[in-house]
Amino acid sequence: MKILFVCLGNICRSPTAEIVLREIAAREAPELPLQVESAGTADYHVGHPPDQRTRTAARRRGYDMSSLRARLLEPRDFSRFDLILAMDRSNLETLRSRAPAMVRERIRLFMEFAPGADRAEVPDPYYGDANGFEEVLDLVESAARGLLQHLRHAQPATLTAGVTTPAAGRSSGPQP
């Protein structure tokens, strides 16, 4: 299963999701063969490491982001990845507008996999304080575990299928 996380500049949220999913999967779901990457929809930071505040927050929780470098989403990513997960609705819409029609069902919001989440998006911490980077980690860890649970129980044909919660009326979590 090849998974791509996407945010705007690929220096805060999507590299956090990339490294968190990789490391949690290695520890908690080593049976799942995963390839995980991240990219940005804008080319502001191509080639740069994740934001220093992102790396600091991640390091406090034991995640090493030193090998990551920002990259721009490429047209071939739509055929290379089985699941493309946007951090927010703006990037979701950008992805859907750039994607060939036949792969749009593979594009979803990452927070759909966070069990019991009270938000649909991972907020951009870039213009905020250090607490925003900690919040991103909290949300990403929750959604990563939910995604792994989904992948463990999903049949290949249903890997991209969402779940609609009757109460909320929106896609909000993994499908068993």
C-alpha positions as a Markdown table, in Angstrom:
| # | Residue | x | y | z |
|---|---|---|---|---|
| 1 | Met | 0.0 | 0.0 | 0.0 |
| 2 | Lys | 1.5 | 3.3 | -1.1 |
| 3 | Ile | 0.3 | 6.4 | 0.8 |
| 4 | Leu | 1.0 | 10.0 | 0.1 |
| 5 | Phe | 0.3 | 12.8 | 2.6 |
| 6 | Val | -0.2 | 16.3 | 1.2 |
| 7 | Cys | -0.3 | 19.8 | 2.7 |
| 8 | Leu | 0.6 | 23.2 | 1.2 |
| 9 | Gly | 4.4 | 23.5 | 1.6 |
| 10 | Asn | 5.4 | 20.0 | 2.8 |
| 11 | Ile | 7.3 | 21.4 | 5.8 |
| 12 | Cys | 4.9 | 21.0 | 8.7 |
| 13 | Arg | 1.8 | 18.7 | 8.5 |
| 14 | Ser | 2.4 | 16.3 | 5.7 |
| 15 | Pro | 6.0 | 15.4 | 6.7 |
| 16 | Thr | 4.8 | 15.0 | 10.3 |
| 17 | Ala | 2.1 | 12.5 | 9.0 |
| 18 | Glu | 4.7 | 10.7 | 6.9 |
| 19 | Ile | 7.2 | 10.1 | 9.7 |
| 20 | Val | 4.5 | 9.4 | 12.3 |
| 21 | Leu | 2.8 | 6.8 | 10.2 |
| 22 | Arg | 6.1 | 5.1 | 9.2 |
| 23 | Glu | 7.2 | 4.8 | 12.8 |
| 24 | Ile | 3.9 | 3.8 | 14.4 |
| 25 | Ala | 3.4 | 1.2 | 11.6 |
| 26 | Ala | 6.9 | -0.2 | 12.2 |
| 27 | Arg | 6.1 | -0.6 | 15.9 |
| 28 | Glu | 2.4 | -1.5 | 15.9 |
| 29 | Ala | 1.6 | -3.0 | 12.4 |
| 30 | Pro | 4.8 | -4.4 | 11.0 |
| 31 | Glu | 2.7 | -6.9 | 9.0 |
| 32 | Leu | 1.4 | -4.1 | 6.8 |
| 33 | Pro | 3.6 | -3.5 | 3.8 |
| 34 | Leu | 3.5 | 0.3 | 3.5 |
| 35 | Gln | 5.4 | 2.9 | 1.4 |
| 36 | Val | 4.8 | 6.4 | 2.9 |
| 37 | Glu | 5.7 | 9.7 | 1.4 |
| 38 | Ser | 4.6 | 13.4 | 1.6 |
| 39 | Ala | 4.4 | 16.3 | -0.8 |
| 40 | Gly | 3.2 | 19.9 | -1.1 |
| 41 | Thr | 0.8 | 21.5 | -3.5 |
| 42 | Ala | 2.9 | 24.6 | -3.6 |
| 43 | Asp | 6.6 | 24.9 | -4.3 |
| 44 | Tyr | 7.6 | 27.3 | -1.5 |
| 45 | His | 10.0 | 25.1 | 0.3 |
| 46 | Val | 11.2 | 22.4 | -2.2 |
| 47 | Gly | 14.4 | 20.7 | -1.0 |
| 48 | His | 14.2 | 22.2 | 2.5 |
| 49 | Pro | 13.9 | 20.1 | 5.6 |
| 50 | Pro | 10.7 | 20.3 | 7.7 |
| 51 | Asp | 10.2 | 23.6 | 9.7 |
| 52 | Gln | 12.5 | 23.7 | 12.7 |
| 53 | Arg | 9.4 | 23.9 | 15.1 |
| 54 | Thr | 8.0 | 20.8 | 13.4 |
| 55 | Arg | 11.3 | 18.9 | 13.9 |
| 56 | Thr | 11.6 | 20.1 | 17.5 |
| 57 | Ala | 8.1 | 18.9 | 18.4 |
| 58 | Ala | 8.6 | 15.6 | 16.6 |
| 59 | Arg | 12.0 | 15.0 | 18.3 |
| 60 | Arg | 10.4 | 15.5 | 21.8 |
| 61 | Arg | 8.1 | 12.6 | 20.9 |
| 62 | Gly | 10.9 | 10.4 | 19.5 |
| 63 | Tyr | 10.4 | 11.0 | 15.8 |
| 64 | Asp | 13.4 | 11.8 | 13.6 |
| 65 | Met | 12.6 | 14.0 | 10.6 |
| 66 | Ser | 16.2 | 14.7 | 9.7 |
| 67 | Ser | 16.1 | 12.7 | 6.4 |
| 68 | Leu | 13.0 | 14.4 | 5.1 |
| 69 | Arg | 13.0 | 17.2 | 2.4 |
| 70 | Ala | 10.0 | 19.0 | 1.0 |
| 71 | Arg | 8.9 | 18.1 | -2.5 |
| 72 | Leu | 6.2 | 19.3 | -4.8 |
| 73 | Leu | 3.3 | 17.1 | -5.8 |
| 74 | Glu | 3.9 | 15.6 | -9.2 |
| 75 | Pro | 1.3 | 14.5 | -11.8 |
| 76 | Arg | 2.7 | 10.9 | -11.6 |
| 77 | Asp | 1.9 | 10.8 | -7.9 |
| 78 | Phe | -1.7 | 10.2 | -8.8 |
| 79 | Ser | -0.8 | 6.9 | -10.4 |
| 80 | Arg | 2.0 | 5.9 | -8.0 |
| 81 | Phe | -0.1 | 6.1 | -4.8 |
| 82 | Asp | -3.0 | 4.0 | -3.7 |
| 83 | Leu | -4.2 | 6.6 | -1.2 |
| 84 | Ile | -3.6 | 10.3 | -1.2 |
| 85 | Leu | -4.5 | 12.0 | 2.1 |
| 86 | Ala | -4.9 | 15.8 | 2.4 |
| 87 | Met | -4.4 | 17.6 | 5.6 |
| 88 | Asp | -7.2 | 20.1 | 5.0 |
| 89 | Arg | -10.1 | 20.9 | 2.6 |
| 90 | Ser | -8.2 | 23.4 | 0.6 |
| 91 | Asn | -5.5 | 20.9 | -0.3 |
| 92 | Leu | -8.2 | 18.3 | -0.8 |
| 93 | Glu | -9.8 | 20.5 | -3.4 |
| 94 | Thr | -6.5 | 21.3 | -5.1 |
| 95 | Leu | -5.7 | 17.6 | -5.3 |
| 96 | Arg | -9.1 | 16.7 | -6.7 |
| 97 | Ser | -8.8 | 19.5 | -9.3 |
| 98 | Arg | -5.4 | 18.2 | -10.5 |
| 99 | Ala | -6.2 | 14.5 | -10.4 |
| 100 | Pro | -7.4 | 12.5 | -13.3 |
| 101 | Ala | -11.1 | 11.6 | -12.8 |
| 102 | Met | -10.3 | 7.9 | -12.5 |
| 103 | Val | -8.2 | 8.3 | -9.3 |
| 104 | Arg | -10.2 | 10.9 | -7.4 |
| 105 | Glu | -11.7 | 8.3 | -5.1 |
| 106 | Arg | -8.2 | 7.7 | -3.7 |
| 107 | Ile | -8.0 | 11.2 | -2.4 |
| 108 | Arg | -9.4 | 11.8 | 1.1 |
| 109 | Leu | -8.9 | 13.9 | 4.2 |
| 110 | Phe | -6.5 | 12.3 | 6.6 |
| 111 | Met | -8.6 | 13.2 | 9.6 |
| 112 | Glu | -11.4 | 10.9 | 8.3 |
| 113 | Phe | -9.4 | 8.1 | 9.9 |
| 114 | Ala | -9.1 | 9.7 | 13.4 |
| 115 | Pro | -11.6 | 7.9 | 15.7 |
| 116 | Gly | -13.9 | 10.2 | 17.5 |
| 117 | Ala | -12.2 | 13.3 | 16.1 |
| 118 | Asp | -14.1 | 16.6 | 16.6 |
| 119 | Arg | -12.4 | 18.2 | 13.5 |
| 120 | Ala | -12.1 | 17.3 | 9.9 |
| 121 | Glu | -8.8 | 19.0 | 9.2 |
| 122 | Val | -5.2 | 19.1 | 10.5 |
| 123 | Pro | -4.7 | 22.9 | 11.1 |
| 124 | Asp | -1.7 | 24.6 | 9.7 |
| 125 | Pro | 0.6 | 25.5 | 12.6 |
| 126 | Tyr | 3.0 | 27.6 | 10.5 |
| 127 | Tyr | 1.9 | 31.1 | 11.6 |
| 128 | Gly | 1.1 | 30.1 | 15.2 |
| 129 | Asp | 3.1 | 29.2 | 18.3 |
| 130 | Ala | 4.7 | 25.9 | 19.5 |
| 131 | Asn | 1.4 | 24.6 | 20.8 |
| 132 | Gly | 0.1 | 24.3 | 17.2 |
| 133 | Phe | 2.9 | 21.9 | 16.3 |
| 134 | Glu | 2.0 | 19.8 | 19.4 |
| 135 | Glu | -1.6 | 19.8 | 18.4 |
| 136 | Val | -0.7 | 18.6 | 14.9 |
| 137 | Leu | 1.2 | 15.7 | 16.4 |
| 138 | Asp | -1.7 | 14.8 | 18.6 |
| 139 | Leu | -4.1 | 14.8 | 15.6 |
| 140 | Val | -1.7 | 13.0 | 13.3 |
| 141 | Glu | -0.9 | 10.2 | 15.9 |
| 142 | Ser | -4.6 | 9.6 | 16.3 |
| 143 | Ala | -5.4 | 9.5 | 12.6 |
| 144 | Ala | -2.3 | 7.4 | 11.9 |
| 145 | Arg | -3.5 | 4.7 | 14.3 |
| 146 | Gly | -7.0 | 4.9 | 12.9 |
| 147 | Leu | -5.6 | 4.5 | 9.4 |
| 148 | Leu | -3.6 | 1.5 | 10.4 |
| 149 | Gln | -6.7 | 0.0 | 11.9 |
| 150 | His | -8.6 | 0.6 | 8.7 |
| 151 | Leu | -5.8 | -1.0 | 6.6 |
| 152 | Arg | -5.7 | -4.1 | 8.8 |
| 153 | His | -9.4 | -4.7 | 8.3 |
| 154 | Ala | -10.0 | -3.4 | 4.8 |
| 155 | Gln | -10.4 | -5.6 | 1.8 |
| 156 | Pro | -8.2 | -4.4 | -1.2 |
| 157 | Ala | -11.3 | -3.1 | -3.0 |
| 158 | Thr | -12.5 | -1.1 | 0.0 |
| 159 | Leu | -9.2 | 0.6 | 1.0 |
| 160 | Thr | -10.4 | 4.0 | -0.3 |
| 161 | Ala | -14.0 | 3.7 | 0.8 |
| 162 | Gly | -15.1 | 6.1 | 3.5 |
| 163 | Val | -17.5 | 5.7 | 6.4 |
| 164 | Thr | -20.4 | 7.9 | 7.0 |
| 165 | Thr | -21.4 | 8.4 | 10.6 |
| 166 | Pro | -25.2 | 8.7 | 10.9 |
| 167 | Ala | -25.0 | 11.3 | 13.6 |
| 168 | Ala | -22.4 | 13.5 | 12.0 |
| 169 | Gly | -23.5 | 12.8 | 8.4 |
| 170 | Arg | -19.9 | 13.0 | 7.2 |
| 171 | Ser | -17.0 | 10.6 | 6.6 |
| 172 | Ser | -15.2 | 10.4 | 9.9 |
| 173 | Gly | -13.4 | 7.2 | 10.4 |
| 174 | Pro | -12.1 | 3.9 | 9.2 |
| 175 | Gln | -14.3 | 1.3 | 7.7 |
| 176 | Pro | -14.0 | -2.1 | 9.4 |
